[in-house]
Amino acid sequence: MDLEDLFPSKPGDPLVELGKQDLDPLSVDELLARIEALKAEISRVEAHMARAETHRSAAEELFKKP
């Protein structure tokens, strides 16, 4: 499965565009920097997901029927 399968309704989506970029012209140092940037983005998304899950759990607890 490629990125376009995951994001078909978002033309110009940056993640799809990122997956299409040619890596051949990049040096090893540039590739390592790219990996570090992607790892940082993964951490950012995971932190956001954790906050969203905490928020959802709190809302569910608040509106839980007795």
mmCIF file of the N, C-alpha and C atoms, coordinates in Angstrom:
data_MODEL
# 
_entry.id   MODEL 
# 
loop_
_atom_site.group_PDB 
_atom_site.id 
_atom_site.type_symbol 
_atom_site.label_atom_id 
_atom_site.label_alt_id 
_atom_site.label_comp_id 
_atom_site.label_asym_id 
_atom_site.label_entity_id 
_atom_site.label_seq_id 
_atom_site.pdbx_PDB_ins_code 
_atom_site.Cartn_x 
_atom_site.Cartn_y 
_atom_site.Cartn_z 
_atom_site.occupancy 
_atom_site.B_iso_or_equiv 
_atom_site.pdbx_formal_charge 
_atom_site.auth_seq_id 
_atom_site.auth_comp_id 
_atom_site.auth_asym_id 
_atom_site.auth_atom_id 
_atom_site.pdbx_PDB_model_num 
ATOM 1   N N  . MET A 1 1  ? 0.859   -1.181 0.000  1.00 0.00 ? 1  MET A N  1 
ATOM 2   C CA . MET A 1 1  ? 0.000   0.000  0.000  1.00 0.00 ? 1  MET A CA 1 
ATOM 3   C C  . MET A 1 1  ? 0.898   1.235  0.000  1.00 0.00 ? 1  MET A C  1 
ATOM 4   N N  . ASP A 1 2  ? 0.622   2.159  -0.888 1.00 0.00 ? 2  ASP A N  1 
ATOM 5   C CA . ASP A 1 2  ? 1.420   3.379  -0.911 1.00 0.00 ? 2  ASP A CA 1 
ATOM 6   C C  . ASP A 1 2  ? 0.631   4.534  -0.303 1.00 0.00 ? 2  ASP A C  1 
ATOM 7   N N  . LEU A 1 3  ? 1.270   5.694  -0.219 1.00 0.00 ? 3  LEU A N  1 
ATOM 8   C CA . LEU A 1 3  ? 0.657   6.845  0.441  1.00 0.00 ? 3  LEU A CA 1 
ATOM 9   C C  . LEU A 1 3  ? -0.598  7.327  -0.268 1.00 0.00 ? 3  LEU A C  1 
ATOM 10  N N  . GLU A 1 4  ? -0.647  7.175  -1.581 1.00 0.00 ? 4  GLU A N  1 
ATOM 11  C CA . GLU A 1 4  ? -1.836  7.625  -2.300 1.00 0.00 ? 4  GLU A CA 1 
ATOM 12  C C  . GLU A 1 4  ? -3.044  6.777  -1.951 1.00 0.00 ? 4  GLU A C  1 
ATOM 13  N N  . ASP A 1 5  ? -2.816  5.512  -1.619 1.00 0.00 ? 5  ASP A N  1 
ATOM 14  C CA . ASP A 1 5  ? -3.919  4.662  -1.170 1.00 0.00 ? 5  ASP A CA 1 
ATOM 15  C C  . ASP A 1 5  ? -4.447  5.133  0.183  1.00 0.00 ? 5  ASP A C  1 
ATOM 16  N N  . LEU A 1 6  ? -3.534  5.615  1.021  1.00 0.00 ? 6  LEU A N  1 
ATOM 17  C CA . LEU A 1 6  ? -3.926  6.081  2.354  1.00 0.00 ? 6  LEU A CA 1 
ATOM 18  C C  . LEU A 1 6  ? -4.609  7.440  2.328  1.00 0.00 ? 6  LEU A C  1 
ATOM 19  N N  . PHE A 1 7  ? -4.214  8.300  1.392  1.00 0.00 ? 7  PHE A N  1 
ATOM 20  C CA . PHE A 1 7  ? -4.713  9.667  1.347  1.00 0.00 ? 7  PHE A CA 1 
ATOM 21  C C  . PHE A 1 7  ? -5.266  10.030 -0.027 1.00 0.00 ? 7  PHE A C  1 
ATOM 22  N N  . PRO A 1 8  ? -6.234  9.273  -0.538 1.00 0.00 ? 8  PRO A N  1 
ATOM 23  C CA . PRO A 1 8  ? -6.693  9.526  -1.909 1.00 0.00 ? 8  PRO A CA 1 
ATOM 24  C C  . PRO A 1 8  ? -7.479  10.819 -2.075 1.00 0.00 ? 8  PRO A C  1 
ATOM 25  N N  . SER A 1 9  ? -8.108  11.326 -1.012 1.00 0.00 ? 9  SER A N  1 
ATOM 26  C CA . SER A 1 9  ? -8.982  12.484 -1.157 1.00 0.00 ? 9  SER A CA 1 
ATOM 27  C C  . SER A 1 9  ? -8.274  13.807 -0.899 1.00 0.00 ? 9  SER A C  1 
ATOM 28  N N  . LYS A 1 10 ? -6.966  13.772 -0.735 1.00 0.00 ? 10 LYS A N  1 
ATOM 29  C CA . LYS A 1 10 ? -6.234  14.990 -0.412 1.00 0.00 ? 10 LYS A CA 1 
ATOM 30  C C  . LYS A 1 10 ? -5.197  15.296 -1.493 1.00 0.00 ? 10 LYS A C  1 
ATOM 31  N N  . PRO A 1 11 ? -5.624  15.826 -2.603 1.00 0.00 ? 11 PRO A N  1 
ATOM 32  C CA . PRO A 1 11 ? -4.620  16.156 -3.626 1.00 0.00 ? 11 PRO A CA 1 
ATOM 33  C C  . PRO A 1 11 ? -3.658  17.212 -3.092 1.00 0.00 ? 11 PRO A C  1 
ATOM 34  N N  . GLY A 1 12 ? -2.389  17.017 -3.357 1.00 0.00 ? 12 GLY A N  1 
ATOM 35  C CA . GLY A 1 12 ? -1.386  17.965 -2.898 1.00 0.00 ? 12 GLY A CA 1 
ATOM 36  C C  . GLY A 1 12 ? -1.036  17.785 -1.430 1.00 0.00 ? 12 GLY A C  1 
ATOM 37  N N  . ASP A 1 13 ? -1.491  16.700 -0.811 1.00 0.00 ? 13 ASP A N  1 
ATOM 38  C CA . ASP A 1 13 ? -1.181  16.449 0.595  1.00 0.00 ? 13 ASP A CA 1 
ATOM 39  C C  . ASP A 1 13 ? 0.337   16.373 0.754  1.00 0.00 ? 13 ASP A C  1 
ATOM 40  N N  . PRO A 1 14 ? 0.896   17.090 1.717  1.00 0.00 ? 14 PRO A N  1 
ATOM 41  C CA . PRO A 1 14 ? 2.359   17.090 1.877  1.00 0.00 ? 14 PRO A CA 1 
ATOM 42  C C  . PRO A 1 14 ? 2.948   15.713 2.118  1.00 0.00 ? 14 PRO A C  1 
ATOM 43  N N  . LEU A 1 15 ? 2.217   14.839 2.805  1.00 0.00 ? 15 LEU A N  1 
ATOM 44  C CA . LEU A 1 15 ? 2.732   13.496 3.056  1.00 0.00 ? 15 LEU A CA 1 
ATOM 45  C C  . LEU A 1 15 ? 2.822   12.700 1.753  1.00 0.00 ? 15 LEU A C  1 
ATOM 46  N N  . VAL A 1 16 ? 1.830   12.835 0.907  1.00 0.00 ? 16 VAL A N  1 
ATOM 47  C CA . VAL A 1 16 ? 1.859   12.163 -0.395 1.00 0.00 ? 16 VAL A CA 1 
ATOM 48  C C  . VAL A 1 16 ? 3.007   12.714 -1.232 1.00 0.00 ? 16 VAL A C  1 
ATOM 49  N N  . GLU A 1 17 ? 3.154   14.018 -1.226 1.00 0.00 ? 17 GLU A N  1 
ATOM 50  C CA . GLU A 1 17 ? 4.233   14.653 -1.998 1.00 0.00 ? 17 GLU A CA 1 
ATOM 51  C C  . GLU A 1 17 ? 5.598   14.218 -1.479 1.00 0.00 ? 17 GLU A C  1 
ATOM 52  N N  . LEU A 1 18 ? 5.716   14.090 -0.172 1.00 0.00 ? 18 LEU A N  1 
ATOM 53  C CA . LEU A 1 18 ? 6.974   13.651 0.428  1.00 0.00 ? 18 LEU A CA 1 
ATOM 54  C C  . LEU A 1 18 ? 7.343   12.253 -0.067 1.00 0.00 ? 18 LEU A C  1 
ATOM 55  N N  . GLY A 1 19 ? 6.357   11.383 -0.148 1.00 0.00 ? 19 GLY A N  1 
ATOM 56  C CA . GLY A 1 19 ? 6.597   10.026 -0.614 1.00 0.00 ? 19 GLY A CA 1 
ATOM 57  C C  . GLY A 1 19 ? 6.966   9.933  -2.081 1.00 0.00 ? 19 GLY A C  1 
ATOM 58  N N  . LYS A 1 20 ? 6.657   10.963 -2.836 1.00 0.00 ? 20 LYS A N  1 
ATOM 59  C CA . LYS A 1 20 ? 6.964   10.974 -4.271 1.00 0.00 ? 20 LYS A CA 1 
ATOM 60  C C  . LYS A 1 20 ? 8.351   11.549 -4.576 1.00 0.00 ? 20 LYS A C  1 
ATOM 61  N N  . GLN A 1 21 ? 8.963   12.190 -3.594 1.00 0.00 ? 21 GLN A N  1 
ATOM 62  C CA . GLN A 1 21 ? 10.235  12.857 -3.855 1.00 0.00 ? 21 GLN A CA 1 
ATOM 63  C C  . GLN A 1 21 ? 11.328  11.854 -4.201 1.00 0.00 ? 21 GLN A C  1 
ATOM 64  N N  . ASP A 1 22 ? 12.146  12.236 -5.183 1.00 0.00 ? 22 ASP A N  1 
ATOM 65  C CA . ASP A 1 22 ? 13.271  11.413 -5.609 1.00 0.00 ? 22 ASP A CA 1 
ATOM 66  C C  . ASP A 1 22 ? 14.390  11.553 -4.587 1.00 0.00 ? 22 ASP A C  1 
ATOM 67  N N  . LEU A 1 23 ? 14.831  10.445 -4.025 1.00 0.00 ? 23 LEU A N  1 
ATOM 68  C CA . LEU A 1 23 ? 15.885  10.465 -3.021 1.00 0.00 ? 23 LEU A CA 1 
ATOM 69  C C  . LEU A 1 23 ? 17.278  10.341 -3.626 1.00 0.00 ? 23 LEU A C  1 
ATOM 70  N N  . ASP A 1 24 ? 17.351  10.001 -4.904 1.00 0.00 ? 24 ASP A N  1 
ATOM 71  C CA . ASP A 1 24 ? 18.652  9.784  -5.545 1.00 0.00 ? 24 ASP A CA 1 
ATOM 72  C C  . ASP A 1 24 ? 19.614  10.966 -5.441 1.00 0.00 ? 24 ASP A C  1 
ATOM 73  N N  . PRO A 1 25 ? 19.157  12.207 -5.612 1.00 0.00 ? 25 PRO A N  1 
ATOM 74  C CA . PRO A 1 25 ? 20.127  13.304 -5.564 1.00 0.00 ? 25 PRO A CA 1 
ATOM 75  C C  . PRO A 1 25 ? 20.612  13.656 -4.155 1.00 0.00 ? 25 PRO A C  1 
ATOM 76  N N  . LEU A 1 26 ? 20.053  13.062 -3.128 1.00 0.00 ? 26 LEU A N  1 
ATOM 77  C CA . LEU A 1 26 ? 20.412  13.429 -1.753 1.00 0.00 ? 26 LEU A CA 1 
ATOM 78  C C  . LEU A 1 26 ? 21.657  12.675 -1.288 1.00 0.00 ? 26 LEU A C  1 
ATOM 79  N N  . SER A 1 27 ? 22.492  13.384 -0.540 1.00 0.00 ? 27 SER A N  1 
ATOM 80  C CA . SER A 1 27 ? 23.688  12.761 0.032  1.00 0.00 ? 27 SER A CA 1 
ATOM 81  C C  . SER A 1 27 ? 23.294  11.955 1.274  1.00 0.00 ? 27 SER A C  1 
ATOM 82  N N  . VAL A 1 28 ? 24.219  11.174 1.769  1.00 0.00 ? 28 VAL A N  1 
ATOM 83  C CA . VAL A 1 28 ? 23.966  10.400 2.984  1.00 0.00 ? 28 VAL A CA 1 
ATOM 84  C C  . VAL A 1 28 ? 23.650  11.340 4.143  1.00 0.00 ? 28 VAL A C  1 
ATOM 85  N N  . ASP A 1 29 ? 24.374  12.434 4.271  1.00 0.00 ? 29 ASP A N  1 
ATOM 86  C CA . ASP A 1 29 ? 24.102  13.402 5.339  1.00 0.00 ? 29 ASP A CA 1 
ATOM 87  C C  . ASP A 1 29 ? 22.702  13.995 5.207  1.00 0.00 ? 29 ASP A C  1 
ATOM 88  N N  . GLU A 1 30 ? 22.301  14.298 3.980  1.00 0.00 ? 30 GLU A N  1 
ATOM 89  C CA . GLU A 1 30 ? 20.958  14.835 3.755  1.00 0.00 ? 30 GLU A CA 1 
ATOM 90  C C  . GLU A 1 30 ? 19.892  13.792 4.087  1.00 0.00 ? 30 GLU A C  1 
ATOM 91  N N  . LEU A 1 31 ? 20.169  12.540 3.751  1.00 0.00 ? 31 LEU A N  1 
ATOM 92  C CA . LEU A 1 31 ? 19.224  11.472 4.074  1.00 0.00 ? 31 LEU A CA 1 
ATOM 93  C C  . LEU A 1 31 ? 19.111  11.278 5.581  1.00 0.00 ? 31 LEU A C  1 
ATOM 94  N N  . LEU A 1 32 ? 20.237  11.347 6.284  1.00 0.00 ? 32 LEU A N  1 
ATOM 95  C CA . LEU A 1 32 ? 20.210  11.238 7.742  1.00 0.00 ? 32 LEU A CA 1 
ATOM 96  C C  . LEU A 1 32 ? 19.432  12.392 8.367  1.00 0.00 ? 32 LEU A C  1 
ATOM 97  N N  . ALA A 1 33 ? 19.617  13.595 7.842  1.00 0.00 ? 33 ALA A N  1 
ATOM 98  C CA . ALA A 1 33 ? 18.869  14.746 8.338  1.00 0.00 ? 33 ALA A CA 1 
ATOM 99  C C  . ALA A 1 33 ? 17.379  14.570 8.072  1.00 0.00 ? 33 ALA A C  1 
ATOM 100 N N  . ARG A 1 34 ? 17.061  14.020 6.929  1.00 0.00 ? 34 ARG A N  1 
ATOM 101 C CA . ARG A 1 34 ? 15.657  13.765 6.589  1.00 0.00 ? 34 ARG A CA 1 
ATOM 102 C C  . ARG A 1 34 ? 15.049  12.750 7.552  1.00 0.00 ? 34 ARG A C  1 
ATOM 103 N N  . ILE A 1 35 ? 15.789  11.702 7.851  1.00 0.00 ? 35 ILE A N  1 
ATOM 104 C CA . ILE A 1 35 ? 15.309  10.693 8.796  1.00 0.00 ? 35 ILE A CA 1 
ATOM 105 C C  . ILE A 1 35 ? 15.061  11.329 10.163 1.00 0.00 ? 35 ILE A C  1 
ATOM 106 N N  . GLU A 1 36 ? 15.971  12.161 10.630 1.00 0.00 ? 36 GLU A N  1 
ATOM 107 C CA . GLU A 1 36 ? 15.796  12.825 11.928 1.00 0.00 ? 36 GLU A CA 1 
ATOM 108 C C  . GLU A 1 36 ? 14.566  13.727 11.925 1.00 0.00 ? 36 GLU A C  1 
ATOM 109 N N  . ALA A 1 37 ? 14.346  14.428 10.825 1.00 0.00 ? 37 ALA A N  1 
ATOM 110 C CA . ALA A 1 37 ? 13.163  15.286 10.717 1.00 0.00 ? 37 ALA A CA 1 
ATOM 111 C C  . ALA A 1 37 ? 11.886  14.451 10.739 1.00 0.00 ? 37 ALA A C  1 
ATOM 112 N N  . LEU A 1 38 ? 11.908  13.310 10.053 1.00 0.00 ? 38 LEU A N  1 
ATOM 113 C CA . LEU A 1 38 ? 10.739  12.433 10.040 1.00 0.00 ? 38 LEU A CA 1 
ATOM 114 C C  . LEU A 1 38 ? 10.491  11.820 11.416 1.00 0.00 ? 38 LEU A C  1 
ATOM 115 N N  . LYS A 1 39 ? 11.562  11.443 12.124 1.00 0.00 ? 39 LYS A N  1 
ATOM 116 C CA . LYS A 1 39 ? 11.415  10.929 13.481 1.00 0.00 ? 39 LYS A CA 1 
ATOM 117 C C  . LYS A 1 39 ? 10.808  11.994 14.400 1.00 0.00 ? 39 LYS A C  1 
ATOM 118 N N  . ALA A 1 40 ? 11.242  13.227 14.246 1.00 0.00 ? 40 ALA A N  1 
ATOM 119 C CA . ALA A 1 40 ? 10.680  14.317 15.053 1.00 0.00 ? 40 ALA A CA 1 
ATOM 120 C C  . ALA A 1 40 ? 9.198   14.504 14.741 1.00 0.00 ? 40 ALA A C  1 
ATOM 121 N N  . GLU A 1 41 ? 8.831   14.371 13.489 1.00 0.00 ? 41 GLU A N  1 
ATOM 122 C CA . GLU A 1 41 ? 7.421   14.509 13.110 1.00 0.00 ? 41 GLU A CA 1 
ATOM 123 C C  . GLU A 1 41 ? 6.604   13.346 13.669 1.00 0.00 ? 41 GLU A C  1 
ATOM 124 N N  . ILE A 1 42 ? 7.152   12.148 13.640 1.00 0.00 ? 42 ILE A N  1 
ATOM 125 C CA . ILE A 1 42 ? 6.464   10.999 14.222 1.00 0.00 ? 42 ILE A CA 1 
ATOM 126 C C  . ILE A 1 42 ? 6.235   11.233 15.714 1.00 0.00 ? 42 ILE A C  1 
ATOM 127 N N  . SER A 1 43 ? 7.234   11.726 16.417 1.00 0.00 ? 43 SER A N  1 
ATOM 128 C CA . SER A 1 43 ? 7.090   12.014 17.846 1.00 0.00 ? 43 SER A CA 1 
ATOM 129 C C  . SER A 1 43 ? 6.015   13.062 18.079 1.00 0.00 ? 43 SER A C  1 
ATOM 130 N N  . ARG A 1 44 ? 5.975   14.072 17.238 1.00 0.00 ? 44 ARG A N  1 
ATOM 131 C CA . ARG A 1 44 ? 4.972   15.132 17.368 1.00 0.00 ? 44 ARG A CA 1 
ATOM 132 C C  . ARG A 1 44 ? 3.566   14.569 17.178 1.00 0.00 ? 44 ARG A C  1 
ATOM 133 N N  . VAL A 1 45 ? 3.407   13.702 16.174 1.00 0.00 ? 45 VAL A N  1 
ATOM 134 C CA . VAL A 1 45 ? 2.097   13.094 15.904 1.00 0.00 ? 45 VAL A CA 1 
ATOM 135 C C  . VAL A 1 45 ? 1.695   12.163 17.039 1.00 0.00 ? 45 VAL A C  1 
ATOM 136 N N  . GLU A 1 46 ? 2.650   11.385 17.545 1.00 0.00 ? 46 GLU A N  1 
ATOM 137 C CA . GLU A 1 46 ? 2.336   10.491 18.660 1.00 0.00 ? 46 GLU A CA 1 
ATOM 138 C C  . GLU A 1 46 ? 1.915   11.269 19.899 1.00 0.00 ? 46 GLU A C  1 
ATOM 139 N N  . ALA A 1 47 ? 2.579   12.379 20.176 1.00 0.00 ? 47 ALA A N  1 
ATOM 140 C CA . ALA A 1 47 ? 2.210   13.214 21.325 1.00 0.00 ? 47 ALA A CA 1 
ATOM 141 C C  . ALA A 1 47 ? 0.806   13.787 21.136 1.00 0.00 ? 47 ALA A C  1 
ATOM 142 N N  . HIS A 1 48 ? 0.497   14.202 19.920 1.00 0.00 ? 48 HIS A N  1 
ATOM 143 C CA . HIS A 1 48 ? -0.837  14.733 19.629 1.00 0.00 ? 48 HIS A CA 1 
ATOM 144 C C  . HIS A 1 48 ? -1.891  13.646 19.812 1.00 0.00 ? 48 HIS A C  1 
ATOM 145 N N  . MET A 1 49 ? -1.592  12.447 19.350 1.00 0.00 ? 49 MET A N  1 
ATOM 146 C CA . MET A 1 49 ? -2.525  11.332 19.517 1.00 0.00 ? 49 MET A CA 1 
ATOM 147 C C  . MET A 1 49 ? -2.763  11.043 20.998 1.00 0.00 ? 49 MET A C  1 
ATOM 148 N N  . ALA A 1 50 ? -1.710  11.075 21.797 1.00 0.00 ? 50 ALA A N  1 
ATOM 149 C CA . ALA A 1 50 ? -1.847  10.807 23.228 1.00 0.00 ? 50 ALA A CA 1 
ATOM 150 C C  . ALA A 1 50 ? -2.731  11.871 23.881 1.00 0.00 ? 50 ALA A C  1 
ATOM 151 N N  . ARG A 1 51 ? -2.526  13.136 23.502 1.00 0.00 ? 51 ARG A N  1 
ATOM 152 C CA . ARG A 1 51 ? -3.378  14.211 24.045 1.00 0.00 ? 51 ARG A CA 1 
ATOM 153 C C  . ARG A 1 51 ? -4.825  14.018 23.611 1.00 0.00 ? 51 ARG A C  1 
ATOM 154 N N  . ALA A 1 52 ? -5.046  13.629 22.366 1.00 0.00 ? 52 ALA A N  1 
ATOM 155 C CA . ALA A 1 52 ? -6.406  13.418 21.858 1.00 0.00 ? 52 ALA A CA 1 
ATOM 156 C C  . ALA A 1 52 ? -7.074  12.254 22.593 1.00 0.00 ? 52 ALA A C  1 
ATOM 157 N N  . GLU A 1 53 ? -6.321  11.192 22.844 1.00 0.00 ? 53 GLU A N  1 
ATOM 158 C CA . GLU A 1 53 ? -6.877  10.045 23.559 1.00 0.00 ? 53 GLU A CA 1 
ATOM 159 C C  . GLU A 1 53 ? -7.217  10.416 25.003 1.00 0.00 ? 53 GLU A C  1 
ATOM 160 N N  . THR A 1 54 ? -6.353  11.197 25.641 1.00 0.00 ? 54 THR A N  1 
ATOM 161 C CA . THR A 1 54 ? -6.617  11.649 27.005 1.00 0.00 ? 54 THR A CA 1 
ATOM 162 C C  . THR A 1 54 ? -7.858  12.527 27.046 1.00 0.00 ? 54 THR A C  1 
ATOM 163 N N  . HIS A 1 55 ? -7.963  13.423 26.095 1.00 0.00 ? 55 HIS A N  1 
ATOM 164 C CA . HIS A 1 55 ? -9.120  14.314 26.014 1.00 0.00 ? 55 HIS A CA 1 
ATOM 165 C C  . HIS A 1 55 ? -10.403 13.505 25.803 1.00 0.00 ? 55 HIS A C  1 
ATOM 166 N N  . ARG A 1 56 ? -10.338 12.540 24.901 1.00 0.00 ? 56 ARG A N  1 
ATOM 167 C CA . ARG A 1 56 ? -11.509 11.715 24.619 1.00 0.00 ? 56 ARG A CA 1 
ATOM 168 C C  . ARG A 1 56 ? -11.924 10.914 25.853 1.00 0.00 ? 56 ARG A C  1 
ATOM 169 N N  . SER A 1 57 ? -10.952 10.342 26.538 1.00 0.00 ? 57 SER A N  1 
ATOM 170 C CA . SER A 1 57 ? -11.254 9.568  27.744 1.00 0.00 ? 57 SER A CA 1 
ATOM 171 C C  . SER A 1 57 ? -11.901 10.444 28.811 1.00 0.00 ? 57 SER A C  1 
ATOM 172 N N  . ALA A 1 58 ? -11.389 11.656 28.958 1.00 0.00 ? 58 ALA A N  1 
ATOM 173 C CA . ALA A 1 58 ? -11.959 12.581 29.942 1.00 0.00 ? 58 ALA A CA 1 
ATOM 174 C C  . ALA A 1 58 ? -13.388 12.943 29.565 1.00 0.00 ? 58 ALA A C  1 
ATOM 175 N N  . ALA A 1 59 ? -13.628 13.175 28.280 1.00 0.00 ? 59 ALA A N  1 
ATOM 176 C CA . ALA A 1 59 ? -14.979 13.516 27.832 1.00 0.00 ? 59 ALA A CA 1 
ATOM 177 C C  . ALA A 1 59 ? -15.924 12.336 28.031 1.00 0.00 ? 59 ALA A C  1 
ATOM 178 N N  . GLU A 1 60 ? -15.467 11.139 27.725 1.00 0.00 ? 60 GLU A N  1 
ATOM 179 C CA . GLU A 1 60 ? -16.309 9.959  27.907 1.00 0.00 ? 60 GLU A CA 1 
ATOM 180 C C  . GLU A 1 60 ? -16.634 9.756  29.375 1.00 0.00 ? 60 GLU A C  1 
ATOM 181 N N  . GLU A 1 61 ? -15.675 9.994  30.230 1.00 0.00 ? 61 GLU A N  1 
ATOM 182 C CA . GLU A 1 61 ? -15.895 9.848  31.677 1.00 0.00 ? 61 GLU A CA 1 
ATOM 183 C C  . GLU A 1 61 ? -16.878 10.888 32.178 1.00 0.00 ? 61 GLU A C  1 
ATOM 184 N N  . LEU A 1 62 ? -16.766 12.105 31.665 1.00 0.00 ? 62 LEU A N  1 
ATOM 185 C CA . LEU A 1 62 ? -17.650 13.192 32.068 1.00 0.00 ? 62 LEU A CA 1 
ATOM 186 C C  . LEU A 1 62 ? -19.108 12.921 31.674 1.00 0.00 ? 62 LEU A C  1 
ATOM 187 N N  . PHE A 1 63 ? -19.294 12.366 30.486 1.00 0.00 ? 63 PHE A N  1 
ATOM 188 C CA . PHE A 1 63 ? -20.642 12.161 29.968 1.00 0.00 ? 63 PHE A CA 1 
ATOM 189 C C  . PHE A 1 63 ? -21.144 10.723 30.133 1.00 0.00 ? 63 PHE A C  1 
ATOM 190 N N  . LYS A 1 64 ? -20.416 9.930  30.915 1.00 0.00 ? 64 LYS A N  1 
ATOM 191 C CA . LYS A 1 64 ? -20.817 8.546  31.150 1.00 0.00 ? 64 LYS A CA 1 
ATOM 192 C C  . LYS A 1 64 ? -22.122 8.512  31.943 1.00 0.00 ? 64 LYS A C  1 
ATOM 193 N N  . LYS A 1 65 ? -23.013 7.651  31.493 1.00 0.00 ? 65 LYS A N  1 
ATOM 194 C CA . LYS A 1 65 ? -24.304 7.534  32.189 1.00 0.00 ? 65 LYS A CA 1 
ATOM 195 C C  . LYS A 1 65 ? -24.103 6.709  33.474 1.00 0.00 ? 65 LYS A C  1 
ATOM 196 N N  . PRO A 1 66 ? -24.722 7.160  34.579 1.00 0.00 ? 66 PRO A N  1 
ATOM 197 C CA . PRO A 1 66 ? -24.555 6.442  35.845 1.00 0.00 ? 66 PRO A CA 1 
ATOM 198 C C  . PRO A 1 66 ? -25.237 5.100  35.857 1.00 0.00 ? 66 PRO A C  1 
# 
